[in-house]
Amino acid sequence: MIEIRNLQKNFGEKQVLKNVNLTIEDGKVTCILGGSGCGKSTLIKCMIRLEDATSGQILVDGKDITQIKSEIKMAAIRRHFGYLFQEGALFDSMTVGENVSFGLKYLTDVPPGDYAKVIREKLALVGLKEEVANLNPSELSGGMKKRVSLARVLAINPKVILYDEPTTGLDPIMSDIISDLVLDLKAKLGVTSVVITHDMHSAFKIADKIAFLYEGKILLYGTPEEFRHTDNPYVKQFVTGSSQGPIQMKLMRE
Amino acid sequence: MFTSIGKYMMNLFRQVGGSAQMVRSSIFWLFHSRFEFHQAVEQSVTIGVESFGVTALTSLFTGMVLALQAGNTIGNIFGDPIFVGTIVAFSLIRELGPVLTGVVISGRAGAAVTAQIGTMAVTEQIDALYTLGTNPIRYLVIPRMFGFILTVPILTLFSNLFGVIGGYLVAVYALGVPGEVYFTDITTFMGVGDFMHGFIKSFIFAFMIGTVCCYKGISTRGGAEGVGKSTTGAVVTTIVLILVLDYFLTAILTAFGI
């Protein structure tokens, strides 16, 4: 279980996260919703210390990771996490196959002779053919990059996967396949997922819990059902995707 | 004005502190993890091959111009172009060899290293390394530092060689100095200490170039514009530091009799 308590994160003078409190339950899918630039990516980066919190606690299985000073100890915690980056973050000096198998060398006991098999399996899971393994990331479309990046995450069999907008840039059918994959990982392997998304269809399909982040705070945390029937005007506007509402008014005031 | 001086100084101290922290981290990972041998060899070859041609050409013409200037000036004073070999070899082996090699490598390989690591930083590839069980200092910085420390001294040796050859060509074919005299002038007046002087400098320049270029890359922020700024910053900083360090190193090494 991951518990976030009174988390604050500042970039210089700018306060991006203000007293965020959130619980990520084991084996569940938690979606984080919120407008662009509201700190969603920063929040999940803090969960594995890719960003250091300004104050507050992040408890991973009861251990406050914000207090860990040793890089070796932090690496040992990170090995249970997978992270799907917004733009894929594929290593452009390597082929797709080398990208997918990169983590195997450092995080698993898979012998190098079996790498080709793992690459084939994981690429198939995200709907890509085996031949893609020989391409360079620069030869892939945006959506393919994201799927290769997901295959790279799946290759290391993490207990927790942090997804930064997994369906953005994908066609609706592939988005749905990725949503099914998240559910499949939960059902078969008990993987805990934290998903940042703007895709409401996907969020309602996969989420056990949803958190709505607005101006650095969690405005609402609840089940998809609670989100569908909420009276909170901010959340309601976001869920319906309307241009009219308090969020728009706020933007106009600024 | 005081505010901008203060900001400049703060930024300078932050960068010096950050570089020192990166070096400390590199030493830590060097002893606490597996050495990325394959990466280190690849980087050494890349840095060496990328910079060899330019280094050779620069040194060849530097040796040639040194011989021409020395020969003409001495010829005007003493009537004969004497000690051309000594002047060319002394200038190259003690000073210009390491300095020119350092400057060329900064502009060629150093810029490439900063741009590559900087691009990785702004496209989250460095964060991806952390999530895939790899520390970027271990995977990116140590092999590149190794590459610089191995290749800069070797390229300095080649630079000296090409410079001396350039000087020889001008001394013999333009100034009419006999070839044996040119080489006797070098071997008579130069000792092992003179080679050590240049060699020690080349190691220190290599370490400095590796540190500055890797740090500038890893601390890059702000997309394509940030990569451009880091790369320019790395090249300017290393070239200025080579020239400044060269003076102090000469003073220190000479004081120790090297």
Interface residues (C-beta under 8 A of the other chain):
Chain A: K45 I48 L50 E71 I72 A75 R78 R79 F81 G82 Y83 F85 Q86 E87 A89 L90 F91 D92 S93 F102 G103 Y106 L107 R152 I156
Chain B: S25 F28 H32 Q116 T119 M120 T123 E124 Q125 D127 A128 Y130 T131 L132 G133 T134 N135
